[in-house]
Amino acid sequence: MPKAELTYASAGVSFDANEAAMTSIKSTIESTYRPEVLSHVGSFGGLFQLGDYSQPVLVSSTDSVGTKLKLAFMTGRYDTTGFDLVSHCGNDIVVQGAEPLFFLDYIGTGKLSPEVTSEIVNGLAKGCLEIGCALIGGETAELPGFYNDGEYDLVGTIVGVVERDQVISGDRIEVGDLLIGLASTGLHTNGFSLARKIVFEHCGYGVNQNIPELGMTIGDELLKNHKSYVKTVLGLRKHVEIKGLAHITGGGLPDNLIRILPKDCQAVIRTNSWCIPPVFSFLQVAGNVSPEEMFRVFNMGIGLVIVVSRDHVDAAVVFLEDLEETPFLIGEIVSGERRVEII
């Protein structure tokens, strides 16, 4: 008996599924294009014409949403992760003063689903439109046998630009400056390995378990979007001098704020200066987690820290409130060893 003819499809890779996915997302991707985009969907590389700058500095970052993806798999909701990814990456470059220009994504999966891909890209496009960034290219890889059924990986790269003399590095931070914390919308995209262990392993809850103190299911709480601060920062810097910015991601306030502190500057943060959202108290009690560990793993309700001089703090707070942000005066810069003290 002759052997069956083998094809790429028989090995688990479908060109038809990929074509269907690309057809469904083409218009969504193009909706994010800025005038500087010169290429089209399907090009080998994305073309972007840099505008009129004196001394442009390109700022880039690559990241993922980590194990938050597990919540997407558990709930069957795929439209949030793309938005989260763009927000995370955008925040990471705007803290250095950069305006996001374009974004590229990578989706890896065992078996390509055009419907799931479309939902993911819709989230990516929504995130890009939120910050004025073009979704200029990406890769959708079908890798049979590499991922579990129904799972995928999602990674993104963002590129922005800032004039060299407008880079925000933290080098102008000095003793007496004040720290403004902007409220987060929950866990954002960090701490999910511990959160999932507490909720699903230690407590034995299901993703649709209603948690009275949260006022919603645990799935809805944990899938809250990662807040974007890009427009807020770009707007604020036109009104006041921003001396430093820290995006509070993995490592929490201690490990992220120290990254921008100059020598002999210590940041003192007072935990009674803002309202810690209920989800963090719930996780701490349910998992018997120490306060120190909570502040190292989670953002604890502060998604971004802004360092400004004492003379500019009132104007900054008024501007932020006008943008419907929730700013808190969470601490100050004092003389001492370069570190972050939480009291």
N, C-alpha and C positions, 0 to 999 in steps of 0.2 A: 504493500500500500504506500503510495507517495506521501511524503511528509507535507503537512499543511504549510502553506505559504505564510511566512511571518511578516508582520507590518509593525509600524511604530504604534498603531492603535492597539494591537494585540499585546504590546509590551506595556500598555497603560497610558500612553500619551496620545491625546486627541487633538489633531490640527483643527478639526471642525469646531470643537468646544472653544479653542483659543480664538478662532475667527469670530464665533458668535459673541464671545465676551468682548472683543475689541469693537465689534459693530455696535453693541449696546452702550458702550461707554465713550465712544468717540465724541459725541456732542457734549457730554458732561465735561470731559477733559478740556475741550476747546472753549467752554464757557469761562474758564479761569485765565485765558490768555491775556497778557498785557500787550501793548503796542510793540514792545521790544522783542517779542517772540517772532522768529523768522522761519521756524520749521513747522511741520505738521505732524499729526498723529501717524505713527508708523515709520518716521524717519529713523535712520540708524543712530543719530545723536540729536539732542535738542539744541537748537540755535537761539541764542539770546544776545541782542545787541546792547552793550552797556551804554548808558546815557552820558550826559555831559557832566563830568566830575573833574575837579582839579587834581586831587590825589586820592583816587578811590582805593579803599581797602576792602577786599572781598573777605567775608566772614562765613564760614561753613560749619555744619554740624550734622552728624549722623546718629540716629537713635531708633529705638523701637518702643512699643508699649509694654514689653515684658509679659509677665504671666497674667496681666489683665485680659489677654486674649482668651484665657481659659474661661472667663466669665461669658465672653461672647459665644464660645462653643456651647457652654451649658445652657444659655438662654436662647440660642438661635438668633441673636441680634448682631448684625454685622455692620450696621451703619454708623456705630459710634467710634469704632477703633481707628478709622481713618482720620476723623476729626481730631481725636486725641493725639495721634502721631504728629499731625501738622502743628497743633498747638504747642506740644512739647518742644519740637524742633525750633519753631518760631520764637518761643520764649528764650531758648538757649542762645540765640544770636542777637536778639533785641537787647539783652542785658549788656551787650558791648556796643550798643548804639546803632546796630545795623538794621536797615530796612530790608525785609525779605524780598527777594527777586523771583526765584524759581525753586521748585521742589521736584524731587524724583523719588519714586517708590519701588519697592521690591516686594512682590507677593509670591511666596513659595508654598506649594500645596501638593498633596499626593494625587488627587484627582480634581481637575479643574471643573468648577461649577460656574457657568456664566452668570447665574442669578446672584450667587454669593460675591463674585468678583464685582458685579455691578454695584452691589450695596457698599462694598468696601470703597470703591472708587467714588461713589456718591459722597461718602464721608470725607474722603481726601479732598474732593473738589469743594465741599462746603467749608472745610478748614482753610483751604487756599483762598477762597473768596472772602473769608472773614478777615484775613490779614493782607489781602491785595497781592497774593503770590501766585505765579503761574505754575500749574502742574504740567511741566514741560516734557516729561518722559518717565519711563519706568520699565520694569520687567515683571512678567507673570510667568513663573516657572512651574511646570507640571513635573513632579518628581515622584513617580510611583515607587512605593516601598520605603520612602524616606520619611514621610509624615504619617501619623495615625489618620484613619478615616475621619473625614469631617473637620480636620484641623488644618491650619495654615500658619505661616509666619508672615509678619509684616514689618518692614524696615523702611525708613525714609532718610533722605539727605536733603538739606536745605542750603541755599546759597543766598547771601545778602550782601549789601554794600553800605559802607559808611565813609565819609571823608576822614582822612587821616587825623586831622586836628579835632575831630568830634568823637573819636573812639572813647568809650567809657571803660576805664580799666580799674578804677578804684584808687589810683595813685594820688588823687587829690583829697582823699578822705583824711580827716584830721580830728583830733580830740575836740569834743564839743558838738560834733555833728549828730544829728538825730536819725533814728531808724523808723521808717514808715512801713508797716506790713499791710499787704493787700490780701483780702480774704480769698481763700481757695473755695472750690465747689465740692470738696471732699478729698478723697485719696489722690485724685489726679491719675498719675500712671506709676506710682511707686508704693512699695510695701505690700504688694498683692500676694507674694509668697507667704508672708506671715498672716495676712488677713484671711487668705483661703484656708490656711492650716487651722486658725482659730475657729472660723465659722463652720467649715464643712467637715473637718476631722475632729477637732476638740468638742465642738458643740453638736455636731451631727445634723446641722440644719440643711435643708434643701434650698436651692436658689430662689424658690418662690415663697420661702418662709417669711411671713409678715413679722416685722420687729416693731412692737408698739412704740418704743422710745425713739425710733427713727421715723415712724409714720409712713412706712413703705416696706416693700419686700427687700431682703438683703441684696437680691440681684439688681434691683433698681438703684439702690444706694451705691453699690460698688461700681455700677456702670455710668454713674454721673460723669459728664464730659470734663476733660482736662481744660481748665479755663485758659484762654489766650489773653495775654497782657500786651500784645504787640502794639495795637492802636493806642492803648493807654500810654505806654512809654513814649512812643513817637510823638504823641500830642503833648505830653507833660514836658518833654525836654525843650519844647519851643517856648515854655513859660518860665521855667526855673532851671537852675543848674543842677543836674543830677550828678552826684559825685561817685556813686556806685550802685550797682544793681546785682541782686542774686536771685536766681530762679531756684526755688526750694524743691529739689527732687530727691533722688536717693541719697541718704545720709542726713536728710532733714536740715534744720536750721544750723546745727553746729558744723557740719561738713561742707555746707555750701556757702555760708556767709564768710567763713574764714578765707575762702579762695580770693576775695577781693580786698582783704584787710592789709594795709601797709604795715611795715615793721613798727613795733611799739604802740600799736593801736589795738585795743581790746573792745569787743562788742559785748555790751551787757543787755540781755533781753529779759524783760519782766513778763512772766507768763500770766499775770493777773491783768494785763493790759488789753487782752482781747478775749472774746468768747470762743472757746474751743468747741467746734461742732460736735453734736451728740455721737456721731459715728466713732470718733476716736475714744470717747469715754466708754462706749459700748465694747469696743475691741479690747481696751485695756482691762476692763473688769472681766469680760468673758474669757480672755486668755491669760489672766493674771500676769500682765506684762508690766515691768517696772517703768516709772516715769522716764528714766534715762533712756531705756530702750525705745520707748514710744517716740521720743524726740529725735532719735537717731534713724528711725525707720520711716516715720511718717512726717508729712508737712505740718500736722497739728492745726490746720486751719489757716495757715499763712502760705500763700502760693508764690509771693514775690516780696522781696525786701528792697526798699529804695532808701538810699543814703543821701540826705540833703543837709545843708547848713541850717543852723537854728534860725537864721534870718529868713530863710525861704520856706520853712515848714508850713506856716499858715497858708501861704498862697498855694503850696502843693496840695494840701489837704482839701482846700476849697475846690481846686480844679478837679481833683480825683472824685470828689463827691458829685460834682456836676456831670461827670461821666458815668455816674451810678456805680462807681466802685465803692468798696467798703474799706476805707483806710483806718489803720490803728497806729498810734504812736507806741511802738513796742519796745523802745530802748534807745541807747545812745552809745557813742564812741568815747571811751575813757583811755587814759594813759595806762600802759601796762603791757604784759606779755601778749604777743599776737595770738589771740584765741577768742572763742565765743563762750561767754558765761551765761547760763540760763538760771534765773533765780525766781 
